[in-house]
Amino acid sequence: MKTFEYNILSFPMTRKTSLTDMQACLNVKGAEGWEVVSISSSEFANVGHTVFLKRETTSIGATE
C-alpha cells in the first residue's frame, strides 16, 4: 500500500520578487520528491499563497 507524507508552505506576497522566490523554493521541494497538490491564494492582509505538497513515503514491509 502506498503511503504519503504532507507539507504546507506559506508564501506572503509582500515583495516584487515573491513569485520568483516561490518558484525557486518549489523547485527545491520538487527535487526532494515533493509534489504540489493544491494552492490557496488570498490577497487579504497580504496572506499570499499557501501551498500543499505530498510525497510518497517508503514503508518497510509494505505490500503492493
Rosetta constraint file for C-alpha pairs under 8 A:
AtomPair CA 1 CA 62 HARMONIC 5.89 0.50
AtomPair CA 1 CA 63 HARMONIC 5.65 0.50
AtomPair CA 1 CA 64 HARMONIC 5.25 0.50
AtomPair CA 2 CA 56 HARMONIC 6.92 0.50
AtomPair CA 2 CA 57 HARMONIC 7.47 0.50
AtomPair CA 2 CA 59 HARMONIC 7.81 0.50
AtomPair CA 2 CA 62 HARMONIC 7.74 0.50
AtomPair CA 2 CA 64 HARMONIC 7.55 0.50
AtomPair CA 3 CA 56 HARMONIC 5.78 0.50
AtomPair CA 3 CA 57 HARMONIC 5.54 0.50
AtomPair CA 3 CA 58 HARMONIC 7.32 0.50
AtomPair CA 3 CA 59 HARMONIC 7.08 0.50
AtomPair CA 4 CA 54 HARMONIC 6.39 0.50
AtomPair CA 4 CA 55 HARMONIC 5.47 0.50
AtomPair CA 4 CA 56 HARMONIC 4.33 0.50
AtomPair CA 4 CA 57 HARMONIC 5.15 0.50
AtomPair CA 5 CA 54 HARMONIC 5.61 0.50
AtomPair CA 5 CA 55 HARMONIC 5.66 0.50
AtomPair CA 5 CA 56 HARMONIC 6.44 0.50
AtomPair CA 5 CA 57 HARMONIC 6.39 0.50
AtomPair CA 6 CA 52 HARMONIC 7.30 0.50
AtomPair CA 6 CA 53 HARMONIC 5.61 0.50
AtomPair CA 6 CA 54 HARMONIC 4.38 0.50
AtomPair CA 6 CA 55 HARMONIC 6.67 0.50
AtomPair CA 7 CA 52 HARMONIC 6.02 0.50
AtomPair CA 7 CA 53 HARMONIC 5.11 0.50
AtomPair CA 7 CA 54 HARMONIC 6.25 0.50
AtomPair CA 8 CA 50 HARMONIC 6.98 0.50
AtomPair CA 8 CA 51 HARMONIC 5.69 0.50
AtomPair CA 8 CA 52 HARMONIC 4.72 0.50
AtomPair CA 8 CA 53 HARMONIC 6.22 0.50
AtomPair CA 9 CA 50 HARMONIC 5.70 0.50
AtomPair CA 9 CA 51 HARMONIC 5.12 0.50
AtomPair CA 9 CA 52 HARMONIC 6.61 0.50
AtomPair CA 10 CA 48 HARMONIC 7.53 0.50
AtomPair CA 10 CA 49 HARMONIC 5.89 0.50
AtomPair CA 10 CA 50 HARMONIC 4.48 0.50
AtomPair CA 10 CA 51 HARMONIC 6.32 0.50
AtomPair CA 11 CA 18 HARMONIC 7.61 0.50
AtomPair CA 11 CA 22 HARMONIC 6.74 0.50
AtomPair CA 11 CA 47 HARMONIC 7.47 0.50
AtomPair CA 11 CA 48 HARMONIC 5.67 0.50
AtomPair CA 11 CA 49 HARMONIC 5.08 0.50
AtomPair CA 11 CA 50 HARMONIC 6.22 0.50
AtomPair CA 11 CA 51 HARMONIC 7.98 0.50
AtomPair CA 12 CA 18 HARMONIC 7.59 0.50
AtomPair CA 12 CA 46 HARMONIC 6.02 0.50
AtomPair CA 12 CA 47 HARMONIC 5.16 0.50
AtomPair CA 12 CA 48 HARMONIC 4.31 0.50
AtomPair CA 12 CA 49 HARMONIC 6.36 0.50
AtomPair CA 13 CA 18 HARMONIC 5.71 0.50
AtomPair CA 13 CA 19 HARMONIC 7.69 0.50
AtomPair CA 13 CA 46 HARMONIC 5.97 0.50
AtomPair CA 13 CA 47 HARMONIC 6.85 0.50
AtomPair CA 13 CA 48 HARMONIC 4.68 0.50
AtomPair CA 13 CA 49 HARMONIC 7.40 0.50
AtomPair CA 14 CA 18 HARMONIC 6.89 0.50
AtomPair CA 14 CA 46 HARMONIC 6.57 0.50
AtomPair CA 14 CA 48 HARMONIC 7.92 0.50
AtomPair CA 17 CA 21 HARMONIC 6.25 0.50
AtomPair CA 18 CA 22 HARMONIC 6.05 0.50
AtomPair CA 19 CA 23 HARMONIC 6.14 0.50
AtomPair CA 20 CA 24 HARMONIC 6.25 0.50
AtomPair CA 21 CA 25 HARMONIC 6.21 0.50
AtomPair CA 22 CA 26 HARMONIC 6.15 0.50
AtomPair CA 23 CA 27 HARMONIC 6.11 0.50
AtomPair CA 24 CA 28 HARMONIC 6.42 0.50
AtomPair CA 25 CA 29 HARMONIC 6.34 0.50
AtomPair CA 26 CA 30 HARMONIC 5.98 0.50
AtomPair CA 27 CA 31 HARMONIC 6.25 0.50
AtomPair CA 28 CA 32 HARMONIC 6.52 0.50
AtomPair CA 29 CA 33 HARMONIC 6.56 0.50
AtomPair CA 29 CA 34 HARMONIC 5.35 0.50
AtomPair CA 29 CA 35 HARMONIC 7.74 0.50
AtomPair CA 30 CA 34 HARMONIC 4.78 0.50
AtomPair CA 30 CA 35 HARMONIC 6.06 0.50
AtomPair CA 33 CA 55 HARMONIC 5.93 0.50
AtomPair CA 33 CA 56 HARMONIC 7.91 0.50
AtomPair CA 34 CA 53 HARMONIC 5.98 0.50
AtomPair CA 34 CA 54 HARMONIC 5.45 0.50
AtomPair CA 34 CA 55 HARMONIC 4.80 0.50
AtomPair CA 35 CA 53 HARMONIC 5.24 0.50
AtomPair CA 35 CA 54 HARMONIC 5.37 0.50
AtomPair CA 35 CA 55 HARMONIC 6.12 0.50
AtomPair CA 36 CA 51 HARMONIC 6.88 0.50
AtomPair CA 36 CA 52 HARMONIC 5.91 0.50
AtomPair CA 36 CA 53 HARMONIC 4.37 0.50
AtomPair CA 36 CA 54 HARMONIC 6.64 0.50
AtomPair CA 37 CA 51 HARMONIC 7.85 0.50
AtomPair CA 37 CA 52 HARMONIC 5.78 0.50
AtomPair CA 37 CA 53 HARMONIC 5.45 0.50
AtomPair CA 37 CA 54 HARMONIC 6.84 0.50
AtomPair CA 38 CA 51 HARMONIC 6.02 0.50
AtomPair CA 38 CA 52 HARMONIC 5.23 0.50
AtomPair CA 38 CA 53 HARMONIC 7.18 0.50
AtomPair CA 39 CA 49 HARMONIC 6.63 0.50
AtomPair CA 39 CA 50 HARMONIC 5.70 0.50
AtomPair CA 39 CA 51 HARMONIC 4.53 0.50
AtomPair CA 39 CA 52 HARMONIC 6.22 0.50
AtomPair CA 40 CA 49 HARMONIC 5.60 0.50
AtomPair CA 40 CA 50 HARMONIC 5.12 0.50
AtomPair CA 40 CA 51 HARMONIC 6.48 0.50
AtomPair CA 41 CA 47 HARMONIC 7.68 0.50
AtomPair CA 41 CA 48 HARMONIC 5.68 0.50
AtomPair CA 41 CA 49 HARMONIC 4.44 0.50
AtomPair CA 41 CA 50 HARMONIC 6.42 0.50
AtomPair CA 42 CA 46 HARMONIC 7.30 0.50
AtomPair CA 42 CA 47 HARMONIC 5.71 0.50
AtomPair CA 42 CA 48 HARMONIC 5.28 0.50
AtomPair CA 42 CA 49 HARMONIC 6.42 0.50
AtomPair CA 43 CA 47 HARMONIC 5.90 0.50
AtomPair CA 43 CA 48 HARMONIC 5.73 0.50
AtomPair CA 44 CA 48 HARMONIC 7.90 0.50
